[in-house]
Structure formats: structure tokens, C-alpha cells
Amino acid sequence: MAADPAPAPLAPPDYDPHANAGVEWPTWGVCLAIYGGWLGALSWYRQDASMWALMLIVVLAAWYMSLQHELVHGHPTRHAWLNRALGLLPIAVWYPFDIYRSSHLAHHRDEVLTYPGQDPESNYLDPEDFASRNAPLRFLLRAQRTALGRFCITPAFAIFHLLRPLSHAAYWKSPRMRWTWAQHTLLLVLLLWAVQRYAGISPGLYLALSYVCLGLAFMRSFYEHRPAADPQHRIVINEAGLLWRLLYLNNNYHAVHHAQAKLAWYRIPTLYRAHRDYFLHRNGGYLLYGYIAFFARHALRPLDTPGQQTRDLPPEHRHLA
């Protein structure tokens, strides 16, 4: 009896990310919702110092970071200067837009995803490097591989790595870098002054809120990438619920985003649903079903070790983190 023929290979979608783009009303709507909501939350806090208003500021600042991601990738307009202007205000405090833009675009070199020192957003260290760290630092690095650690500790590490180069004289030799930080610092000082004067939120309190905002934003990337020999197998798809998808502007469909980096956030789900089998085949079945259960499962249990061999993985590890 003849064997069944091998299934035909899955073909990539024939898809133009710019087709019928027109005016990106959903993205403009997000811009208005974030800026208007942020001003509204400040006004709310000014009236009755509500903790709910502070929580709303945290969520809106995290949402703003998702919007900045869209701006980096050329939305909502084809004018880079206008997209940049929409993301310059340091509502989330820490990252100058231009530095985030350069770092994130470097992250989109899929061939070096997860490589320490080459992927700016890697969560891993080479095993030898990890083993050379002192015991307290290894503990903190391992703790970051839990959901609670990701939320509470990772923002401190991120801020440290962002600010550490500022102590090096060579860093300031670049006129572009000096301008970037001067602009960001001026905008941040003005923002903190205005927030205190208008809403009565002290700079210290707003910085504390921004720390929580970073924790919420970083939860998306807790297990966004894993070590694997095939670069496409390193990129997750998370079939998250509606509120999470809106907060992260569909970046939970991360494998789709990496495959079509210029695709607007609101068009990603349609492409994914139409070609789900293709994308799951392409990323080696690297699939999560939402965030809540996943975070609960790894609240205190490490997801993996930060000391991972991410380069030249042997064949037996090709499809596994």
C-alpha cells in the first residue's frame, strides 16, 4: 500500500502591509485616548487624590510605551518626524525616544535574537558569564525569570543598564547622544514640574508610578523570546485576551510582528487568523494561551535560567527553550 504523500509545505501569506492603509484612524484614536486619558487622570487626582487615578496613570503610561513601539515602526503616518514628535513626551519617564528607537530596531535582527550583547532586548547571559557573577547577583537574575521578579526587579535592571553609560566620558562624545539626552531631560523636568503644579503629584511619586509602569510593560516580554537554533522558533505567539491585546497593541502576536514589522497593530489579528497554521509552523509551535494563567504558573517558579546557551544550539535543543 502506497504511503500517504507528504503534506505540501505551508506558503507564506501574500500580503502587502501598506495595502489600503489610508489614514490610520485606530492608531490616531489610541494617541488621543492616551494623551486625553493621561490629562484626565491628572485632573481626577487633582480633585480628590484618588489612588484609582494613580493606577490609571500607570496603565496609560504602559499603553504609551506600546504606542511608542508603533511610532518606531512607522505609524500612524509615513512622516518619521511626526511619528517621533508623537512619542517624545516622557510620560513613561525613562527611555528617550531616539535611544529606544535605535535599540528596538537593532532587536529586529532575527538572526541574533536572544544573543547577549547583540540583541539589546535579550533576557539571557552566556552560561560562563552568568556563572562568573557573584551569588547575590545570580539570585536577582534568576528571580527575574519569575513573573513577580519580572514585574518588581526587571525595571531596576533596565534603568541601571540605561543610565550606566552616562558615567562614561566616551558616551558624551557623540553630539547626537548629547542632544538626545538634553532634549529628554528638559522635557522630563518640564513634565514633572507641570504634573506637580497642576495635579499635586510630586516628582518622587511620579517616578514611583513610572517604575510600576515599566513592570507592567515588561510583563509582555517576559517570555517573548526563547533560545532556539532556528531564529523563527525564538519568537512567541500569545493568544491573549482583548484587554491585554489592546494594552500591548497586539504585540502579543509577536511572531507575526517580526514577520511583518511594518504592519499596523490593528491589522495583525486579521493576518494571524487567516494564516494561523503558517505562523505556528514558522515559529515551531511556540504558542502561549494568554497571560494570566502563565503569570500565575510562574509567579514564584522560574521559567528558565538566565544562563542559557543561545548560540549554535546542538540539534537536540533545536525546538526547545
Disulfide bonds with the S-S distance in Angstrom:
none
